[in-house]
Amino acid sequence: MDDDTGDRAMRTWGRLACAWAVAFAVLHFYWALGGSRGLDVAAGPLAEERPGWFVAVGLWGVGAVCLAGAVLGRLLAGPRRRGPAGWLLKALGWCVCAGLVVRGAAVEVLLLTGVAGPAIQVSPEQRLWTLALWNPWFLVGGLAFGLATWAFGRQAHPRGPA
């Protein structure tokens, strides 16, 4: 594979991570603006009650964090940077990857094994959607950010001054 094709392939992962984060942000903003489709199975009773803290932090806040993740994904799709900026992007990329994978896998394991016990009230519908959609969605995002970060780190250093 020539350098141009290799660079394009590596940048694809960053673009996918960016698109994943934008999709998740749009979903949270839709819910924050009053949309309800899918929120009941994602948030349970909070979806119906919609306390102010949940809307502010759980919907608007998570949407904003997702937009920051989209910027990170886009930066990981770009040329590798030298020095602290490059190290920071790689560190952030690996942290996002780890956080998403751990979140997706941990909740999946907790629900499948029942380790959390009756302390966690999860309806059968919530359980199904969490196992079939939400946790795999987090795992896909973690994979996208991990591959984007890996590809970013494999790029040749740019020539010239930093």
Chimera marker file (.cmm) of the C-alpha trace (Angstrom):
<marker_set name="trace">
<marker id="1" x="0.000" y="0.000" z="0.000" r="1" g="1" b="0" radius="0.5"/>
<marker id="2" x="1.497" y="3.348" z="-0.982" r="1" g="1" b="0" radius="0.5"/>
<marker id="3" x="1.814" y="6.213" z="1.512" r="1" g="1" b="0" radius="0.5"/>
<marker id="4" x="-1.170" y="8.147" z="0.152" r="1" g="1" b="0" radius="0.5"/>
<marker id="5" x="-3.495" y="5.132" z="0.363" r="1" g="1" b="0" radius="0.5"/>
<marker id="6" x="-2.163" y="4.267" z="3.818" r="1" g="1" b="0" radius="0.5"/>
<marker id="7" x="-2.712" y="7.835" z="5.060" r="1" g="1" b="0" radius="0.5"/>
<marker id="8" x="-6.269" y="7.842" z="3.713" r="1" g="1" b="0" radius="0.5"/>
<marker id="9" x="-7.025" y="4.515" z="5.388" r="1" g="1" b="0" radius="0.5"/>
<marker id="10" x="-5.590" y="5.758" z="8.695" r="1" g="1" b="0" radius="0.5"/>
<marker id="11" x="-7.595" y="8.979" z="8.525" r="1" g="1" b="0" radius="0.5"/>
<marker id="12" x="-10.809" y="7.032" z="7.935" r="1" g="1" b="0" radius="0.5"/>
<marker id="13" x="-10.804" y="5.832" z="11.555" r="1" g="1" b="0" radius="0.5"/>
<marker id="14" x="-10.632" y="9.383" z="12.879" r="1" g="1" b="0" radius="0.5"/>
<marker id="15" x="-13.501" y="10.385" z="10.625" r="1" g="1" b="0" radius="0.5"/>
<marker id="16" x="-15.551" y="7.418" z="11.834" r="1" g="1" b="0" radius="0.5"/>
<marker id="17" x="-14.835" y="8.336" z="15.459" r="1" g="1" b="0" radius="0.5"/>
<marker id="18" x="-15.927" y="11.900" z="14.679" r="1" g="1" b="0" radius="0.5"/>
<marker id="19" x="-19.140" y="10.696" z="13.021" r="1" g="1" b="0" radius="0.5"/>
<marker id="20" x="-19.879" y="8.369" z="15.945" r="1" g="1" b="0" radius="0.5"/>
<marker id="21" x="-19.527" y="11.236" z="18.412" r="1" g="1" b="0" radius="0.5"/>
<marker id="22" x="-21.656" y="13.607" z="16.294" r="1" g="1" b="0" radius="0.5"/>
<marker id="23" x="-24.432" y="10.998" z="16.030" r="1" g="1" b="0" radius="0.5"/>
<marker id="24" x="-24.424" y="10.510" z="19.797" r="1" g="1" b="0" radius="0.5"/>
<marker id="25" x="-24.425" y="14.297" z="20.353" r="1" g="1" b="0" radius="0.5"/>
<marker id="26" x="-27.371" y="14.783" z="17.991" r="1" g="1" b="0" radius="0.5"/>
<marker id="27" x="-29.324" y="12.096" z="19.835" r="1" g="1" b="0" radius="0.5"/>
<marker id="28" x="-28.679" y="13.759" z="23.209" r="1" g="1" b="0" radius="0.5"/>
<marker id="29" x="-29.597" y="17.207" z="21.878" r="1" g="1" b="0" radius="0.5"/>
<marker id="30" x="-32.818" y="15.764" z="20.420" r="1" g="1" b="0" radius="0.5"/>
<marker id="31" x="-33.680" y="14.404" z="23.862" r="1" g="1" b="0" radius="0.5"/>
<marker id="32" x="-32.658" y="17.666" z="25.579" r="1" g="1" b="0" radius="0.5"/>
<marker id="33" x="-35.020" y="19.599" z="23.293" r="1" g="1" b="0" radius="0.5"/>
<marker id="34" x="-37.924" y="17.392" z="24.373" r="1" g="1" b="0" radius="0.5"/>
<marker id="35" x="-37.676" y="14.397" z="22.060" r="1" g="1" b="0" radius="0.5"/>
<marker id="36" x="-38.526" y="11.144" z="23.731" r="1" g="1" b="0" radius="0.5"/>
<marker id="37" x="-38.090" y="8.350" z="21.186" r="1" g="1" b="0" radius="0.5"/>
<marker id="38" x="-35.631" y="5.867" z="22.683" r="1" g="1" b="0" radius="0.5"/>
<marker id="39" x="-35.039" y="7.841" z="25.864" r="1" g="1" b="0" radius="0.5"/>
<marker id="40" x="-37.386" y="5.697" z="27.941" r="1" g="1" b="0" radius="0.5"/>
<marker id="41" x="-35.312" y="2.584" z="27.280" r="1" g="1" b="0" radius="0.5"/>
<marker id="42" x="-32.046" y="4.490" z="27.716" r="1" g="1" b="0" radius="0.5"/>
<marker id="43" x="-32.830" y="6.366" z="30.920" r="1" g="1" b="0" radius="0.5"/>
<marker id="44" x="-35.798" y="4.600" z="32.472" r="1" g="1" b="0" radius="0.5"/>
<marker id="45" x="-37.820" y="6.694" z="34.928" r="1" g="1" b="0" radius="0.5"/>
<marker id="46" x="-35.620" y="9.753" z="34.386" r="1" g="1" b="0" radius="0.5"/>
<marker id="47" x="-37.007" y="9.954" z="30.855" r="1" g="1" b="0" radius="0.5"/>
<marker id="48" x="-40.507" y="10.457" z="32.169" r="1" g="1" b="0" radius="0.5"/>
<marker id="49" x="-39.643" y="12.718" z="35.100" r="1" g="1" b="0" radius="0.5"/>
<marker id="50" x="-36.953" y="14.785" z="33.303" r="1" g="1" b="0" radius="0.5"/>
<marker id="51" x="-35.539" y="16.515" z="36.375" r="1" g="1" b="0" radius="0.5"/>
<marker id="52" x="-33.572" y="19.677" z="35.606" r="1" g="1" b="0" radius="0.5"/>
<marker id="53" x="-30.227" y="18.191" z="36.573" r="1" g="1" b="0" radius="0.5"/>
<marker id="54" x="-30.797" y="15.258" z="34.198" r="1" g="1" b="0" radius="0.5"/>
<marker id="55" x="-31.631" y="17.512" z="31.258" r="1" g="1" b="0" radius="0.5"/>
<marker id="56" x="-28.709" y="19.858" z="31.998" r="1" g="1" b="0" radius="0.5"/>
<marker id="57" x="-26.029" y="17.269" z="32.730" r="1" g="1" b="0" radius="0.5"/>
<marker id="58" x="-27.274" y="14.006" z="31.248" r="1" g="1" b="0" radius="0.5"/>
<marker id="59" x="-28.571" y="15.403" z="27.971" r="1" g="1" b="0" radius="0.5"/>
<marker id="60" x="-27.064" y="18.840" z="27.188" r="1" g="1" b="0" radius="0.5"/>
<marker id="61" x="-23.825" y="18.038" z="29.028" r="1" g="1" b="0" radius="0.5"/>
<marker id="62" x="-23.308" y="14.652" z="27.433" r="1" g="1" b="0" radius="0.5"/>
<marker id="63" x="-24.137" y="16.165" z="24.040" r="1" g="1" b="0" radius="0.5"/>
<marker id="64" x="-21.457" y="18.826" z="24.560" r="1" g="1" b="0" radius="0.5"/>
<marker id="65" x="-18.904" y="16.205" z="25.634" r="1" g="1" b="0" radius="0.5"/>
<marker id="66" x="-19.774" y="14.233" z="22.501" r="1" g="1" b="0" radius="0.5"/>
<marker id="67" x="-19.085" y="17.313" z="20.362" r="1" g="1" b="0" radius="0.5"/>
<marker id="68" x="-15.685" y="17.620" z="22.045" r="1" g="1" b="0" radius="0.5"/>
<marker id="69" x="-15.159" y="13.954" z="21.172" r="1" g="1" b="0" radius="0.5"/>
<marker id="70" x="-16.072" y="14.746" z="17.567" r="1" g="1" b="0" radius="0.5"/>
<marker id="71" x="-13.380" y="17.423" z="17.481" r="1" g="1" b="0" radius="0.5"/>
<marker id="72" x="-10.903" y="14.901" z="18.898" r="1" g="1" b="0" radius="0.5"/>
<marker id="73" x="-11.874" y="12.363" z="16.245" r="1" g="1" b="0" radius="0.5"/>
<marker id="74" x="-11.398" y="14.968" z="13.528" r="1" g="1" b="0" radius="0.5"/>
<marker id="75" x="-7.995" y="15.946" z="14.910" r="1" g="1" b="0" radius="0.5"/>
<marker id="76" x="-6.981" y="12.278" z="15.009" r="1" g="1" b="0" radius="0.5"/>
<marker id="77" x="-7.922" y="12.092" z="11.318" r="1" g="1" b="0" radius="0.5"/>
<marker id="78" x="-5.530" y="14.920" z="10.528" r="1" g="1" b="0" radius="0.5"/>
<marker id="79" x="-1.769" y="15.033" z="10.260" r="1" g="1" b="0" radius="0.5"/>
<marker id="80" x="0.255" y="13.897" z="13.245" r="1" g="1" b="0" radius="0.5"/>
<marker id="81" x="1.548" y="16.688" z="15.424" r="1" g="1" b="0" radius="0.5"/>
<marker id="82" x="4.925" y="16.854" z="17.100" r="1" g="1" b="0" radius="0.5"/>
<marker id="83" x="5.584" y="17.488" z="20.724" r="1" g="1" b="0" radius="0.5"/>
<marker id="84" x="3.045" y="18.003" z="23.486" r="1" g="1" b="0" radius="0.5"/>
<marker id="85" x="0.097" y="18.512" z="21.127" r="1" g="1" b="0" radius="0.5"/>
<marker id="86" x="0.642" y="15.101" z="19.531" r="1" g="1" b="0" radius="0.5"/>
<marker id="87" x="1.098" y="13.398" z="22.886" r="1" g="1" b="0" radius="0.5"/>
<marker id="88" x="-2.037" y="15.081" z="24.239" r="1" g="1" b="0" radius="0.5"/>
<marker id="89" x="-4.134" y="13.956" z="21.263" r="1" g="1" b="0" radius="0.5"/>
<marker id="90" x="-2.898" y="10.380" z="21.627" r="1" g="1" b="0" radius="0.5"/>
<marker id="91" x="-3.490" y="10.376" z="25.382" r="1" g="1" b="0" radius="0.5"/>
<marker id="92" x="-7.003" y="11.767" z="24.969" r="1" g="1" b="0" radius="0.5"/>
<marker id="93" x="-7.752" y="9.289" z="22.180" r="1" g="1" b="0" radius="0.5"/>
<marker id="94" x="-6.665" y="6.320" z="24.297" r="1" g="1" b="0" radius="0.5"/>
<marker id="95" x="-8.599" y="7.633" z="27.312" r="1" g="1" b="0" radius="0.5"/>
<marker id="96" x="-11.796" y="8.001" z="25.275" r="1" g="1" b="0" radius="0.5"/>
<marker id="97" x="-11.271" y="4.538" z="23.792" r="1" g="1" b="0" radius="0.5"/>
<marker id="98" x="-10.760" y="2.982" z="27.226" r="1" g="1" b="0" radius="0.5"/>
<marker id="99" x="-13.700" y="4.830" z="28.784" r="1" g="1" b="0" radius="0.5"/>
<marker id="100" x="-16.127" y="3.788" z="26.070" r="1" g="1" b="0" radius="0.5"/>
<marker id="101" x="-14.967" y="0.162" z="25.990" r="1" g="1" b="0" radius="0.5"/>
<marker id="102" x="-15.022" y="-0.158" z="29.780" r="1" g="1" b="0" radius="0.5"/>
<marker id="103" x="-18.476" y="1.450" z="29.980" r="1" g="1" b="0" radius="0.5"/>
<marker id="104" x="-19.918" y="-0.792" z="27.272" r="1" g="1" b="0" radius="0.5"/>
<marker id="105" x="-18.313" y="-3.996" z="28.517" r="1" g="1" b="0" radius="0.5"/>
<marker id="106" x="-18.894" y="-3.406" z="32.237" r="1" g="1" b="0" radius="0.5"/>
<marker id="107" x="-22.608" y="-2.692" z="31.899" r="1" g="1" b="0" radius="0.5"/>
<marker id="108" x="-22.981" y="-5.629" z="29.515" r="1" g="1" b="0" radius="0.5"/>
<marker id="109" x="-21.324" y="-7.972" z="32.011" r="1" g="1" b="0" radius="0.5"/>
<marker id="110" x="-23.332" y="-6.584" z="34.940" r="1" g="1" b="0" radius="0.5"/>
<marker id="111" x="-26.613" y="-7.101" z="33.098" r="1" g="1" b="0" radius="0.5"/>
<marker id="112" x="-25.741" y="-10.529" z="31.719" r="1" g="1" b="0" radius="0.5"/>
<marker id="113" x="-24.452" y="-11.920" z="35.004" r="1" g="1" b="0" radius="0.5"/>
<marker id="114" x="-26.924" y="-10.205" z="37.311" r="1" g="1" b="0" radius="0.5"/>
<marker id="115" x="-24.057" y="-9.273" z="39.652" r="1" g="1" b="0" radius="0.5"/>
<marker id="116" x="-25.685" y="-5.913" z="40.439" r="1" g="1" b="0" radius="0.5"/>
<marker id="117" x="-28.642" y="-7.808" z="41.891" r="1" g="1" b="0" radius="0.5"/>
<marker id="118" x="-32.038" y="-6.335" z="42.662" r="1" g="1" b="0" radius="0.5"/>
<marker id="119" x="-30.498" y="-3.005" z="43.728" r="1" g="1" b="0" radius="0.5"/>
<marker id="120" x="-30.628" y="-1.874" z="40.102" r="1" g="1" b="0" radius="0.5"/>
<marker id="121" x="-34.156" y="-1.581" z="38.760" r="1" g="1" b="0" radius="0.5"/>
<marker id="122" x="-34.000" y="-2.370" z="35.054" r="1" g="1" b="0" radius="0.5"/>
<marker id="123" x="-37.141" y="-3.280" z="33.165" r="1" g="1" b="0" radius="0.5"/>
<marker id="124" x="-36.985" y="-6.202" z="30.720" r="1" g="1" b="0" radius="0.5"/>
<marker id="125" x="-37.333" y="-3.717" z="27.836" r="1" g="1" b="0" radius="0.5"/>
<marker id="126" x="-34.469" y="-1.562" z="29.161" r="1" g="1" b="0" radius="0.5"/>
<marker id="127" x="-32.335" y="-4.653" z="29.632" r="1" g="1" b="0" radius="0.5"/>
<marker id="128" x="-32.963" y="-5.836" z="26.065" r="1" g="1" b="0" radius="0.5"/>
<marker id="129" x="-32.210" y="-2.456" z="24.490" r="1" g="1" b="0" radius="0.5"/>
<marker id="130" x="-29.165" y="-1.932" z="26.692" r="1" g="1" b="0" radius="0.5"/>
<marker id="131" x="-27.737" y="-5.337" z="25.781" r="1" g="1" b="0" radius="0.5"/>
<marker id="132" x="-28.652" y="-5.163" z="22.092" r="1" g="1" b="0" radius="0.5"/>
<marker id="133" x="-28.095" y="-1.480" z="21.265" r="1" g="1" b="0" radius="0.5"/>
<marker id="134" x="-26.550" y="0.823" z="23.848" r="1" g="1" b="0" radius="0.5"/>
<marker id="135" x="-23.638" y="-1.271" z="25.092" r="1" g="1" b="0" radius="0.5"/>
<marker id="136" x="-22.602" y="-2.369" z="21.592" r="1" g="1" b="0" radius="0.5"/>
<marker id="137" x="-22.878" y="1.307" z="20.557" r="1" g="1" b="0" radius="0.5"/>
<marker id="138" x="-20.348" y="2.239" z="23.263" r="1" g="1" b="0" radius="0.5"/>
<marker id="139" x="-18.091" y="-0.623" z="22.178" r="1" g="1" b="0" radius="0.5"/>
<marker id="140" x="-18.220" y="0.528" z="18.539" r="1" g="1" b="0" radius="0.5"/>
<marker id="141" x="-17.323" y="4.074" z="19.622" r="1" g="1" b="0" radius="0.5"/>
<marker id="142" x="-14.448" y="2.774" z="21.733" r="1" g="1" b="0" radius="0.5"/>
<marker id="143" x="-13.198" y="0.705" z="18.820" r="1" g="1" b="0" radius="0.5"/>
<marker id="144" x="-13.416" y="3.684" z="16.450" r="1" g="1" b="0" radius="0.5"/>
<marker id="145" x="-11.469" y="5.945" z="18.831" r="1" g="1" b="0" radius="0.5"/>
<marker id="146" x="-8.931" y="3.208" z="19.543" r="1" g="1" b="0" radius="0.5"/>
<marker id="147" x="-8.271" y="2.573" z="15.862" r="1" g="1" b="0" radius="0.5"/>
<marker id="148" x="-8.150" y="6.319" z="15.156" r="1" g="1" b="0" radius="0.5"/>
<marker id="149" x="-5.594" y="6.816" z="17.921" r="1" g="1" b="0" radius="0.5"/>
<marker id="150" x="-3.558" y="3.822" z="16.820" r="1" g="1" b="0" radius="0.5"/>
<marker id="151" x="-3.541" y="5.067" z="13.213" r="1" g="1" b="0" radius="0.5"/>
<marker id="152" x="-2.661" y="8.594" z="14.342" r="1" g="1" b="0" radius="0.5"/>
<marker id="153" x="0.328" y="7.237" z="16.248" r="1" g="1" b="0" radius="0.5"/>
<marker id="154" x="1.508" y="5.218" z="13.245" r="1" g="1" b="0" radius="0.5"/>
<marker id="155" x="1.681" y="8.198" z="10.921" r="1" g="1" b="0" radius="0.5"/>
<marker id="156" x="5.118" y="9.395" z="9.981" r="1" g="1" b="0" radius="0.5"/>
<marker id="157" x="6.179" y="12.552" z="11.749" r="1" g="1" b="0" radius="0.5"/>
<marker id="158" x="5.693" y="15.634" z="9.594" r="1" g="1" b="0" radius="0.5"/>
<marker id="159" x="8.833" y="17.130" z="8.145" r="1" g="1" b="0" radius="0.5"/>
<marker id="160" x="9.964" y="20.604" z="8.955" r="1" g="1" b="0" radius="0.5"/>
<marker id="161" x="9.615" y="22.708" z="12.093" r="1" g="1" b="0" radius="0.5"/>
<marker id="162" x="7.155" y="21.720" z="14.806" r="1" g="1" b="0" radius="0.5"/>
<link id1="1" id2="2" r="1" g="1" b="0" radius="0.2"/>
<link id1="2" id2="3" r="1" g="1" b="0" radius="0.2"/>
<link id1="3" id2="4" r="1" g="1" b="0" radius="0.2"/>
<link id1="4" id2="5" r="1" g="1" b="0" radius="0.2"/>
<link id1="5" id2="6" r="1" g="1" b="0" radius="0.2"/>
<link id1="6" id2="7" r="1" g="1" b="0" radius="0.2"/>
<link id1="7" id2="8" r="1" g="1" b="0" radius="0.2"/>
<link id1="8" id2="9" r="1" g="1" b="0" radius="0.2"/>
<link id1="9" id2="10" r="1" g="1" b="0" radius="0.2"/>
<link id1="10" id2="11" r="1" g="1" b="0" radius="0.2"/>
<link id1="11" id2="12" r="1" g="1" b="0" radius="0.2"/>
<link id1="12" id2="13" r="1" g="1" b="0" radius="0.2"/>
<link id1="13" id2="14" r="1" g="1" b="0" radius="0.2"/>
<link id1="14" id2="15" r="1" g="1" b="0" radius="0.2"/>
<link id1="15" id2="16" r="1" g="1" b="0" radius="0.2"/>
<link id1="16" id2="17" r="1" g="1" b="0" radius="0.2"/>
<link id1="17" id2="18" r="1" g="1" b="0" radius="0.2"/>
<link id1="18" id2="19" r="1" g="1" b="0" radius="0.2"/>
<link id1="19" id2="20" r="1" g="1" b="0" radius="0.2"/>
<link id1="20" id2="21" r="1" g="1" b="0" radius="0.2"/>
<link id1="21" id2="22" r="1" g="1" b="0" radius="0.2"/>
<link id1="22" id2="23" r="1" g="1" b="0" radius="0.2"/>
<link id1="23" id2="24" r="1" g="1" b="0" radius="0.2"/>
<link id1="24" id2="25" r="1" g="1" b="0" radius="0.2"/>
<link id1="25" id2="26" r="1" g="1" b="0" radius="0.2"/>
<link id1="26" id2="27" r="1" g="1" b="0" radius="0.2"/>
<link id1="27" id2="28" r="1" g="1" b="0" radius="0.2"/>
<link id1="28" id2="29" r="1" g="1" b="0" radius="0.2"/>
<link id1="29" id2="30" r="1" g="1" b="0" radius="0.2"/>
<link id1="30" id2="31" r="1" g="1" b="0" radius="0.2"/>
<link id1="31" id2="32" r="1" g="1" b="0" radius="0.2"/>
<link id1="32" id2="33" r="1" g="1" b="0" radius="0.2"/>
<link id1="33" id2="34" r="1" g="1" b="0" radius="0.2"/>
<link id1="34" id2="35" r="1" g="1" b="0" radius="0.2"/>
<link id1="35" id2="36" r="1" g="1" b="0" radius="0.2"/>
<link id1="36" id2="37" r="1" g="1" b="0" radius="0.2"/>
<link id1="37" id2="38" r="1" g="1" b="0" radius="0.2"/>
<link id1="38" id2="39" r="1" g="1" b="0" radius="0.2"/>
<link id1="39" id2="40" r="1" g="1" b="0" radius="0.2"/>
<link id1="40" id2="41" r="1" g="1" b="0" radius="0.2"/>
<link id1="41" id2="42" r="1" g="1" b="0" radius="0.2"/>
<link id1="42" id2="43" r="1" g="1" b="0" radius="0.2"/>
<link id1="43" id2="44" r="1" g="1" b="0" radius="0.2"/>
<link id1="44" id2="45" r="1" g="1" b="0" radius="0.2"/>
<link id1="45" id2="46" r="1" g="1" b="0" radius="0.2"/>
<link id1="46" id2="47" r="1" g="1" b="0" radius="0.2"/>
<link id1="47" id2="48" r="1" g="1" b="0" radius="0.2"/>
<link id1="48" id2="49" r="1" g="1" b="0" radius="0.2"/>
<link id1="49" id2="50" r="1" g="1" b="0" radius="0.2"/>
<link id1="50" id2="51" r="1" g="1" b="0" radius="0.2"/>
<link id1="51" id2="52" r="1" g="1" b="0" radius="0.2"/>
<link id1="52" id2="53" r="1" g="1" b="0" radius="0.2"/>
<link id1="53" id2="54" r="1" g="1" b="0" radius="0.2"/>
<link id1="54" id2="55" r="1" g="1" b="0" radius="0.2"/>
<link id1="55" id2="56" r="1" g="1" b="0" radius="0.2"/>
<link id1="56" id2="57" r="1" g="1" b="0" radius="0.2"/>
<link id1="57" id2="58" r="1" g="1" b="0" radius="0.2"/>
<link id1="58" id2="59" r="1" g="1" b="0" radius="0.2"/>
<link id1="59" id2="60" r="1" g="1" b="0" radius="0.2"/>
<link id1="60" id2="61" r="1" g="1" b="0" radius="0.2"/>
<link id1="61" id2="62" r="1" g="1" b="0" radius="0.2"/>
<link id1="62" id2="63" r="1" g="1" b="0" radius="0.2"/>
<link id1="63" id2="64" r="1" g="1" b="0" radius="0.2"/>
<link id1="64" id2="65" r="1" g="1" b="0" radius="0.2"/>
<link id1="65" id2="66" r="1" g="1" b="0" radius="0.2"/>
<link id1="66" id2="67" r="1" g="1" b="0" radius="0.2"/>
<link id1="67" id2="68" r="1" g="1" b="0" radius="0.2"/>
<link id1="68" id2="69" r="1" g="1" b="0" radius="0.2"/>
<link id1="69" id2="70" r="1" g="1" b="0" radius="0.2"/>
<link id1="70" id2="71" r="1" g="1" b="0" radius="0.2"/>
<link id1="71" id2="72" r="1" g="1" b="0" radius="0.2"/>
<link id1="72" id2="73" r="1" g="1" b="0" radius="0.2"/>
<link id1="73" id2="74" r="1" g="1" b="0" radius="0.2"/>
<link id1="74" id2="75" r="1" g="1" b="0" radius="0.2"/>
<link id1="75" id2="76" r="1" g="1" b="0" radius="0.2"/>
<link id1="76" id2="77" r="1" g="1" b="0" radius="0.2"/>
<link id1="77" id2="78" r="1" g="1" b="0" radius="0.2"/>
<link id1="78" id2="79" r="1" g="1" b="0" radius="0.2"/>
<link id1="79" id2="80" r="1" g="1" b="0" radius="0.2"/>
<link id1="80" id2="81" r="1" g="1" b="0" radius="0.2"/>
<link id1="81" id2="82" r="1" g="1" b="0" radius="0.2"/>
<link id1="82" id2="83" r="1" g="1" b="0" radius="0.2"/>
<link id1="83" id2="84" r="1" g="1" b="0" radius="0.2"/>
<link id1="84" id2="85" r="1" g="1" b="0" radius="0.2"/>
<link id1="85" id2="86" r="1" g="1" b="0" radius="0.2"/>
<link id1="86" id2="87" r="1" g="1" b="0" radius="0.2"/>
<link id1="87" id2="88" r="1" g="1" b="0" radius="0.2"/>
<link id1="88" id2="89" r="1" g="1" b="0" radius="0.2"/>
<link id1="89" id2="90" r="1" g="1" b="0" radius="0.2"/>
<link id1="90" id2="91" r="1" g="1" b="0" radius="0.2"/>
<link id1="91" id2="92" r="1" g="1" b="0" radius="0.2"/>
<link id1="92" id2="93" r="1" g="1" b="0" radius="0.2"/>
<link id1="93" id2="94" r="1" g="1" b="0" radius="0.2"/>
<link id1="94" id2="95" r="1" g="1" b="0" radius="0.2"/>
<link id1="95" id2="96" r="1" g="1" b="0" radius="0.2"/>
<link id1="96" id2="97" r="1" g="1" b="0" radius="0.2"/>
<link id1="97" id2="98" r="1" g="1" b="0" radius="0.2"/>
<link id1="98" id2="99" r="1" g="1" b="0" radius="0.2"/>
<link id1="99" id2="100" r="1" g="1" b="0" radius="0.2"/>
<link id1="100" id2="101" r="1" g="1" b="0" radius="0.2"/>
<link id1="101" id2="102" r="1" g="1" b="0" radius="0.2"/>
<link id1="102" id2="103" r="1" g="1" b="0" radius="0.2"/>
<link id1="103" id2="104" r="1" g="1" b="0" radius="0.2"/>
<link id1="104" id2="105" r="1" g="1" b="0" radius="0.2"/>
<link id1="105" id2="106" r="1" g="1" b="0" radius="0.2"/>
<link id1="106" id2="107" r="1" g="1" b="0" radius="0.2"/>
<link id1="107" id2="108" r="1" g="1" b="0" radius="0.2"/>
<link id1="108" id2="109" r="1" g="1" b="0" radius="0.2"/>
<link id1="109" id2="110" r="1" g="1" b="0" radius="0.2"/>
<link id1="110" id2="111" r="1" g="1" b="0" radius="0.2"/>
<link id1="111" id2="112" r="1" g="1" b="0" radius="0.2"/>
<link id1="112" id2="113" r="1" g="1" b="0" radius="0.2"/>
<link id1="113" id2="114" r="1" g="1" b="0" radius="0.2"/>
<link id1="114" id2="115" r="1" g="1" b="0" radius="0.2"/>
<link id1="115" id2="116" r="1" g="1" b="0" radius="0.2"/>
<link id1="116" id2="117" r="1" g="1" b="0" radius="0.2"/>
<link id1="117" id2="118" r="1" g="1" b="0" radius="0.2"/>
<link id1="118" id2="119" r="1" g="1" b="0" radius="0.2"/>
<link id1="119" id2="120" r="1" g="1" b="0" radius="0.2"/>
<link id1="120" id2="121" r="1" g="1" b="0" radius="0.2"/>
<link id1="121" id2="122" r="1" g="1" b="0" radius="0.2"/>
<link id1="122" id2="123" r="1" g="1" b="0" radius="0.2"/>
<link id1="123" id2="124" r="1" g="1" b="0" radius="0.2"/>
<link id1="124" id2="125" r="1" g="1" b="0" radius="0.2"/>
<link id1="125" id2="126" r="1" g="1" b="0" radius="0.2"/>
<link id1="126" id2="127" r="1" g="1" b="0" radius="0.2"/>
<link id1="127" id2="128" r="1" g="1" b="0" radius="0.2"/>
<link id1="128" id2="129" r="1" g="1" b="0" radius="0.2"/>
<link id1="129" id2="130" r="1" g="1" b="0" radius="0.2"/>
<link id1="130" id2="131" r="1" g="1" b="0" radius="0.2"/>
<link id1="131" id2="132" r="1" g="1" b="0" radius="0.2"/>
<link id1="132" id2="133" r="1" g="1" b="0" radius="0.2"/>
<link id1="133" id2="134" r="1" g="1" b="0" radius="0.2"/>
<link id1="134" id2="135" r="1" g="1" b="0" radius="0.2"/>
<link id1="135" id2="136" r="1" g="1" b="0" radius="0.2"/>
<link id1="136" id2="137" r="1" g="1" b="0" radius="0.2"/>
<link id1="137" id2="138" r="1" g="1" b="0" radius="0.2"/>
<link id1="138" id2="139" r="1" g="1" b="0" radius="0.2"/>
<link id1="139" id2="140" r="1" g="1" b="0" radius="0.2"/>
<link id1="140" id2="141" r="1" g="1" b="0" radius="0.2"/>
<link id1="141" id2="142" r="1" g="1" b="0" radius="0.2"/>
<link id1="142" id2="143" r="1" g="1" b="0" radius="0.2"/>
<link id1="143" id2="144" r="1" g="1" b="0" radius="0.2"/>
<link id1="144" id2="145" r="1" g="1" b="0" radius="0.2"/>
<link id1="145" id2="146" r="1" g="1" b="0" radius="0.2"/>
<link id1="146" id2="147" r="1" g="1" b="0" radius="0.2"/>
<link id1="147" id2="148" r="1" g="1" b="0" radius="0.2"/>
<link id1="148" id2="149" r="1" g="1" b="0" radius="0.2"/>
<link id1="149" id2="150" r="1" g="1" b="0" radius="0.2"/>
<link id1="150" id2="151" r="1" g="1" b="0" radius="0.2"/>
<link id1="151" id2="152" r="1" g="1" b="0" radius="0.2"/>
<link id1="152" id2="153" r="1" g="1" b="0" radius="0.2"/>
<link id1="153" id2="154" r="1" g="1" b="0" radius="0.2"/>
<link id1="154" id2="155" r="1" g="1" b="0" radius="0.2"/>
<link id1="155" id2="156" r="1" g="1" b="0" radius="0.2"/>
<link id1="156" id2="157" r="1" g="1" b="0" radius="0.2"/>
<link id1="157" id2="158" r="1" g="1" b="0" radius="0.2"/>
<link id1="158" id2="159" r="1" g="1" b="0" radius="0.2"/>
<link id1="159" id2="160" r="1" g="1" b="0" radius="0.2"/>
<link id1="160" id2="161" r="1" g="1" b="0" radius="0.2"/>
<link id1="161" id2="162" r="1" g="1" b="0" radius="0.2"/>
</marker_set>
